[in-house]
Amino acid sequence: MAKNGARILLIYTGGTIGMVRDYGSGSLRAFDFNNLLQQIPELHQIDCRIDTVAFANPIDSSNMDLPHWQQLARLIGEHYHSYDGFVVLHGSDTMSYTASALSFMLENLAKPVILTGSQLPIGDLRTDAKENLITSIQLAALTEESRPLVREVCLYFEHKLFRGNRTTKINTEHFEAFDSPNYPALAESGVHLNLHREALWRSPGRGQLKVHLELDNRVGVFRLFPGMHPDWLRYQLAAPGLKGLVLETFGAGNAPSASWLLDSLADAVKGGLHVVNVTQCRGGAVLMGQYETSSGLLDIPLIDGRDITTEAALAKLMYLLGSGVAPKSFKTIFEAPIRGEMSEN
């Protein structure tokens, strides 16, 4: 594609956005991204060159796993100096997990990595795929004084660009499938493309891109619920090799004050397990100690997840464990935002 502007690498991992319906049979077949301009001529209006690469075996995003994250991070690292931005086409179900993981794996990122997808195949009558794809490429190609305007891992869906590690999927049927409950949108697409510069992440590091491929997935999620049997938590905490746990508590980080719960968690933390307290609520933050029912968790002490999402908390645990962070400093490092994934105290 002979263009003089930004060079964008489009990476297709799989998902609905990469499918087109055969109206003769009604079945879905793969979209031909090699002939992108011919099939989506609107892209001619963006001053950029688009190259494409696809997973050898595209996957449903429900099958997304550590090796796929490593493949994505490696692809971006290998092509980093040849392109001005990257657009990753991904199934929506696990997109927030992948966006969170990539944000930690790509240290000192100074270019846009934008994940997008769709609820309907790209050839359907009312598809959201074209708008999501076109605007993601347009956002990735934005520059100012020869530098990319967006310099972080993002997620674009239904007219909004979000910080990737602040997102969560909220709907399986609506086009507005994602939300960023604790951080504003980075950009909004309407009649005009409005970029909210004050919300953009600016990495404090000025070094070269570092691609971290070592992730430790010996982590888990445990959601508290009323009426829970004590043995259920004890069973989870005793899982062989478990190193980190995201504990989804009530409200602002509250939990039952029952001794079996607090004692089980305290014993696990003393034994070296890193337990992060996050809220089950869609928005808001953990405020341990604000209510009596969270003071026991503060005393253990659990890691304060504040307003981090469960997806980002899991990814951050995997990243820090894979980086070999010393146990004594683990809590302090986790509680500090390193990729804009949580708010400052």
N, C-alpha and C positions, 0 to 999 in steps of 0.2 A: 504494500500500500504506500505509494509515493506521497509522503507528507513531510512538511518541514517542521512541524511542531513536535510535541512530546512523543516519546516512544512508549507504548503501553504493551505489556505482556498479559494476555488473557489466558488464565489457567482453568481448564475445565476438569472438575473432579467427579462430576456426576450430578444427579438430581433432576427435578422436573424441568428446570429452565433449559436443559440440554435435549429436550424431547420435542418432537413435532408430530402432530396427528396425521395419519394417512386417512383421508376422508373416504377413500374407497372401502377400506376394511374396518376403519375405526380404531385400528391399533396404533400404538406409539412407536416411532422409530427415532434414531439419533439425529440430531440437528447437525448440519455440516458447517462447523465453525471455520473451516478452511476457505469457505466462500462467503465470509461474513458480510462484506460490503455489498455483494450481489443480493443477498437475502434481506439485509437491513440497510437499504440505501441511505437512510437518514444519517448514518454514521459519516457520510461524506462531508457533512457540515461541521464535524469536529476536526480541528486542525491537529491531527495526530496520526501516527503510524501504529497500526495494531498487528501484533503477531500473536499466534495462538499455539498453545501446547496443551495436551490432554493426558490424563492418567491413561496408561495402557489398558487398564480395565476399570472404566468409570464405575463408581459405586453409589448405591443408595446411601444417603448420609447417616442412616441408622447403623451402617457398618463402619462408620468412621472410627479410627483407632489410632494409637500412638504411631505406628509405622506410617500412616497417611499424613499425620501432622509433621512427622520428620521429613517425609517426601516433599511436602509443601514448603517447609522452611528451607530445605536444601535447594529446591528449585529457585526460590526467591534469592537465596544467597548466591547461587551460581550465576544468575542473570542480573544481579543487583546493579552492576556498573554499566550494563548495556541498555537499561530501561529507566524511564523516569517515574513509572508507576506500575502497579500490578492490580489486576481485577481477578478475583477468584470466584468462579461459578460453583455453587455449593448447594446441596439440598438444605431445606430450611430447618429440618428437625433438630440437627445438632450444630447449626451454624454458630450459635452463640458460644458453644464450647470450643469450636475451632478458632473463632476470632479471639477468644480469651487466651487459648494456648499459644497462638502465634504472637500475640502481643508480648508475652514473656520470652518466647524463644528468639525474638528478633530484637536484640539490644542495640541501642543507638540508631534505631531506624529513622531515616531522614527522608523517606519517600512514602507515598500512599500505598497501602495494601487494603483494598476494598473488597469485602465479601458481599456477594449478592446472590439471589436466586429468584424463585417465583412460586406462586401457588398454583398456577395453571401452565401447561406446556406453551412454548413460544409461538406455536401456530394456531392456538385456540382463538376464537372470535373475541372474547373479552380478556385475553391474557394480560397479566401484569408483567410478563417477562421482558417485553421490548423496552418499556419505560425503565425498568430496573437496570437492565443491561446498558442502555444508552446513557442514562444519567450517571451510572457508576463510572463508565469510561470518561465521560465529560469531567467529572469530579477528579478522577485520577490524573487527568491531563492539565488541570489548572496549575499555572505557574505565575510567579511574580519575581521579577529581576532574575530570571533564569533558574529559580528554585521552586520546587513543588510547594504549593500552599498547604496541602494536607501532608502530614509527616507521621502518620500513625496507622495502626490497624483499625479499620472501620467496618461497619456493616451498613449497607444501604438497602432500604426496603420501603416501598410505597411512599415515595416523596420525602423521605427523611434519611439523613446520614447520621449515624450514631457512632460513638466510641465503641469499638467492638467488645471490649471487656466490661462494658456497662450494660449490655443488652441481655434480654431474655425473651424467649418465644412465648407469646401470650394467647395466640389464637390459631386454630387449625383450618378455619374456613374463610376468615376475612383477609383482604389484601393487606391490611394493617396487622401483620402477624407478629411484629416485634415492638418492644418498648424499651426505653432506658429510664426506669423509674426514678433514679437518683442523680441523673446528670442530663443536662439539656442536649437537644439535638445540635450537631455540629453544622448542619446545613439543612435547608428545606427547599424543595423544588416545587415551584408553582408556575405562574406566568414568568417569574424571574427565579434565578438560582441564587438563593441567599445564603452566604457563608457566614457563620457566626465565629469570627476570628478569635474573640475572647475566650471561647470554649475549647479551642484547639489545643492539643497536647504539644508541648515543646520539650523534647528530651533534654534533661540537664547535662547529659553526656555529649561530648563533641568528638568522640573517637569514631573509628571505623565500625561498620556494622559487624556485630558478633552474632553468629547463629548458634544457639544452644540446642543441641539435639538430645541431650541426656535428660530424660524425664523419668521420675519414679512413680509408677502408678499403683503403689501399695497404699492407696487411700480409699476412703469411702464416704458415704453420706448417711446420716441418721436423722430421721425426722421424728421429733417428739409428738405424742398424741395422747389425749386423755384416755385413761383406762389401760395404758400400756403395761404389759406383764414385765416384771423386773428381769426375768430370765432373757427376754428378747434383747435388751441392751447389753447384758453381761455376755451373751453369745456373740454379739457383734464386736464388742471390745476385745474379746478373746480370739478373734480371727487371726490365724497364723500370719506373721509377717507384717501386720497392719502398722503403718508408720504415721498416718495422718487421717483425721476425721473431721468432716464438716458437720457440725451439729446444728440442725435447724430448730431453733427455739421459738417460743411464742412472743408475739408483740415485739417489745424493745429489748429482746434477749432474755426473756423470762423462762423459768422452768419450774416444775414441781419441787417443793422443798423437802421431799421425802429423802430420808437418810440413805436408802438403797441407791438412789440415783446419784446423789452428790458423792457418796463414798465410792461408788463404782467409777465415776469420772475422775475423782481425785487419785485413786489407785492407778488408773490408766495413765494419767499425766505423770505421776511419779515414776511410772515404769518407762517413760520416754515417748509416749504417744502425744503427738501435737493435735490438739482439739481446737477448732475454730468455731466460735459462736457467731452464727448468722441468723437473721430473722426469717421466719416463714412468710412474712408479709411481702406483698409485691413491691411496696415502697417503704422508705424509712430506714432507720438505722438501729443497731444494737447500742443500748446505753446501760451497760452493766453497772449495777449499784443504784440505779434510779429507783427501782422497786425492790422490796424485800425479797421477792422471789428470784431476783438475779444476783443478790449479794453473795449467795453461796457459790455461784459460778465464778464471781470475781475473786473470791478467796482461794479458789483451787490452785492456780488461776488458769482460766481458759484464755485462748488468744482472742482478742477483741476484733471481730470482723467488721465492725461498724456498718457501713452501707454497701459492702461488697456483695455481689451476686453469688449464688451457689456455684454457678458455672465458673466464674473467675476465681472463687476460693479454691475449687478443686484444681484448676490449672496452676494457680500460684503454689499450692502445696506440692504438686508434681514437679514444678520448676525448682523450687527451693530445695526439696529433697534430692532431686537429681543433681543440683549444684553442690551438694555436700556441705550445706550451711551447718555450722557447729550448733549442737543442741542448745547451748547456753545463750546464743544470740538469736535463735530461730524466732522466738516470740517477738522480739524487738524488730527484727527485719520484716516479718510478716505484717506487723501493724503499721508499717510505713508504706505509703503509696510509692511504687516504683515505675508503673506504666500508666498512671492516672486511673487505676482500677478502683480506688476508694478515695474518700475525702480525707483531708487533713483533719487532725483533732481540732 
